[in-house]
């Protein structure tokens, strides 16, 4: 779903991107296509390999469109020059931001119960160890 939406936006931008500079093409692709991929990255990051491969294809297609390259030209160096992350690193980056927002108490309150700080009364290497609360077993009623 994410890759289909991103492909649709990229295809709708192509007539405009043919007549713009590389810098302006990069700004338009970041605003309209890469933003969709980053917004949904926490969801699709745990998907199967074929779906993440589709996201990688979209990122490569975006870079080819920005640099006006053909389909079979190598594009890895251009992706790094744009400062874009690959699909796996986008997922890891968004998870890190999410956990930071939970720990800094800048997220909604319903996420705070998913991560707990366990402060040890002893002198340890990790005085503020972060754990996930254990699931309660037994009756749910």
N, C-alpha and C positions, 0 to 999 in steps of 0.2 A: 504494500500500500504506500509506504513512504517513497520507495523508488519510483513507483508509477506517478505519484504526484510531482516528485522532483523532475522526472523526465518530461512531464507535460509542461512544467514551467520553463524548463530549459528550451524545449522546442518552440514555445511561444516567444521566447526572447531572441531566438536565432536571427530573425530578420533585422532586428535592431543591432545586435552585436556584430554583424558583418560590417557595419559602417562606423564603429567606435574604436577608440584606441584600446590597447591592452589594459591600461589602468582603469578606464571607464568600464570595460567589459568585466574586469575583476570585481569592481564595486557592484555592478548589477547582478552578477552571478552570486556573489556573497549575500546580497540582500534578498534575492528571490528564490534561490535554490539551496545554497548551503545552509541558510537559516532553517529550512524545513528539516534537513538532515540532522543538524545539531539539536533542534527542538525535540525530535523523536528518538534521539540516540540512546537514552536510558531504556527505552522499550525495545528497540530492535537489537540492542547490543547483546542480549541474551538469546537471540534467535538462532536458528540453525545456520549452517555454513553457506547454504545456497542464497539465503536472504542477505547475509552480510556481503556475499560476493556481488549481488546486485547493487548494493550501496557503493561498493568499490568501483563498479562499472560506471555508476552515475558520477562519482567524483572524477574519474578519469575523463569521462565525456565532457564534464564541465571545464576541466583544464584544457582539453583539446579545443573547446569552443573559445575559451579566453585567448589562447595563443594562436588560434586559427590554423590548427594542425589537422592533417588528415587522419583517418581512422587507424592506420597502421603505424603511425609515427610513435617512437618511444616518448613517454610523457613523465617518467618518474622524476627527472631533474626539474622539470617545470612545476610539478606539484610542490616540491620542497621550496622552490624559489617563491611561490605564492604564499608560503607559510601555512599551508593546509596540513592537517593531520590525516592519517589514513583512518579507515573505519574503526579499527580496533582501538587506536589511540583516542579517537573522538569519544568512544564509549567510556574508556578509562578516565579521561579528563572530566566528562560530565558526572561520573560517579564520585570522583574526588571533590568536585564542587558541591555536589549534593550532600556528602558527608560533612564537609566543612560548614555548610549552612545549618546542618542539624547541630553540630557541636558549638557553633557560634550563636545559636538560638535566634537565627534570622529566618527560620522556616515556620510554616504553620505548626500549631501546637500538637496536632495529631501525629506528626512524625517524631516527636521527641521521645515517645514511649518505645520506639524501635531500637534506640541505641542508649546504653547506660554507661555511665562512668563509674568504675569501681575504684575507690580510693583505698589504698592499702595502709593500714596503721603501722606497718613495718617499713624499714628502710630497704627499698628495692630499686632495681634498675628502672622499672616502669611504674612510677608512683600513680599516674593517672591512666590506668589501663582501661581501654574501651572494650566493652563486651556487648553481645546481643542478648537481650533477656530470654530466659528459658520459657518455652511454651508451657502453659498450664495443662496438666492432664487431669482426667477425672470427668465429673459431670459438667456439662456446658450450661445447664439450667440454673 
